[in-house]
Amino acid sequence: MRGNADRAVLERVSETDRERWMQEHHTDQMRDFLASFEDTVVVEVDGLGAVRLCHGSPRSDEECVTVETPDERVAEFTAGVEAACVVTAHTHMQYDRRVGETRLLNPGSVGLPYEPEPGYAYWALLGPDVELRRTPYDLEAAVERLRAGGMPAFERIEELMRTPPPHAEVIEHAERVVFSG
């Protein structure tokens, strides 16, 4: 499944120093690989049935979906979606909730989770139910390795890795912008 940053690489969007850096660090072979990804994917998971995986929402890789997204908007972006479970990711926050007949979840983020405790990769195990999980990693080693890559404005990424924003702040921002970018 492809996300908004992957799409930006494919579209060769380069409005910021970070985007130009991303473009410079992707070969044509890497772009071809990214182009082979689908925007959304549906898989059958034992115990869950049809699960739709998408980065933002089924209608946009940039739509912000949170644990507090109003039921009405969830109904809009799941209209016509034939899946009992919709997995989103764009907001980097782990949750599991039901809206009507739809189970809506975000496994979190491996690289840049917006969770209270830094130094963990947040993910989910699907089937026969949903298990939200986290796995510790060496935060110092990750920061040093990323810093060595030379990404512009890495200081902001490092700050988010070490001191993730509070859930309430991320939710307030996400629900205000709905579509980020």
N, C-alpha and C positions, 0 to 999 in steps of 0.2 A: 504494500500500500504506500502511496506517495503522499508526502506532506507539502506544506506551503514552501518550505525552504528548498525542497527538491524541485518543485515547480519553478521557483525563481531561478535555479541553476539551469533548468531546461529552457526557460524563456530568455535566458541570458540577461536577466534584470540586474543592473549594476548601478543603482542610485546612491549607494553608500560605500564607504571604504570596505566594510565587512562583506558586502555583496560582491564588490570587485575582487576581493581576496578569495571568496568562494569560487568565483568564475575561474580565476587563475589556477586554482587547485583542483580543477576537474578536467580530466582529459576527455577527448571525444568518446573513448571507450567507456569511461565512467558515465558520461551523459547518455550513451546508448543503454547502459544498464538501468539508469534511473527511468528512462523512457519506457522500459519494459514493465514498470510498475503500474498497477491500476489505481485510479483515484479512490475507489472503494472496493472492498472484497467481501464476499459472503461465503462463510464456511459453515458446515454442519458440525456442531459440537455435541457429543454425547451428553444428555441431560439438559442441554440448553436449547437445542434445535438450531435454527438458522441464526447465525450471528453476523451482523454487518459491521465490518471494521472500516473506520474512516478517520481522517486526521482531525478535522474540525467537526463537521456534521455530514450527514448524507448529501447535503446540497452544496457545501463549500468547505474547502480545506482551511479556510480562515475564520469560520464561524466559531465564536467562543461559546462553549457549553460548560456549565458548572452544575454543582449540586443544587444550586438555587435558580437555575434557568426556569422561568415560568412554564407551567404545564402547557399553556396555550402555544408557546413557541416550540416546545418539544413536539406537540401534535402537528404543527406546521411542517417541521423538517423531517418528521417521520411519516407524513402522509404518503401513502403508496409504497412505503418501504415494507417489504415482506420479510421481516426478521423479528424474532421474539426478543432479541438482545441487540443493542447498538453500542459499540465501543468507540469512544472518541478519545482525542489525545491533546489537542491544541493548547489547552490551558495548563498542562503539566501538573494537575492536582488529582490525586486518587480519590475516587468515590464510587459508590454502588447505590443506585436508587431505582425505584419503579415509578413510572408515569403511565397511569392506565394499565394497559396490557404489555407495555414495553419496559424491558429492563434496560437501563441506561447506565453505562459505567465508563470510567476513565481509569486505566491501570496506573497512571502516574507517569513518571519520566525516569529514564535510566541516567541521562546525562545532565539534566537541569531541572530536578524536581522542585516544585514549590510546596515543600512539606516542612513541618517545623524542625525536624532534626536533620541537619546536613550529614553527608557522608554515607548515604544510602541510595541505592537504585530502587525505584518503586516500580512494581510490575504486577501482573495478575496471571493466575493459573486458571484456565477455563476448562470446565468439564470434570465431573458431571455437574458441578455448581461453579461458583466464582470464589476464588480465594485471592484477596488482595494481599500482596506480599511486599517485603522489602529485604534487600540484601546489602550488608555493609561493604564498603570498599575503602581503599586508602585515598582519602580526599587529598592529602598533600601530594601524593604521587600523581594523581589525576590532574591537579592544578598545574604542577610543574610540566607534565607532558603537554598539556594544552598550551601553556605559555610558550613552550619551545616551538610550537607550530607557527607563531608569528601572527596570529589573528589580530587585526586592528581592534582597538577598544576592548581588548581582552579583560581589562581591569573590571569592567561592568559585569562580564560573565563570571569572573572570579568572585566578585562581591555577591552575586546571586547564588553561587555554589556554596559560599561560606555562610551567608545570612539570607536565606530565602525570605521572600516577602510573606507576611501573615496571610492566611487563607482569606480573611475578611477583606483585605486590600485587593487581592487578586480577583476575588469574586465581584467586588464592587466595580473594579475596572472592567472586567470582562462583560458584566451585564450592562455596563454603560455603553461600551463600544460595539458589542455583539459581533461585528466583523472587524477583526484587527488587520493591521498591515500598514 
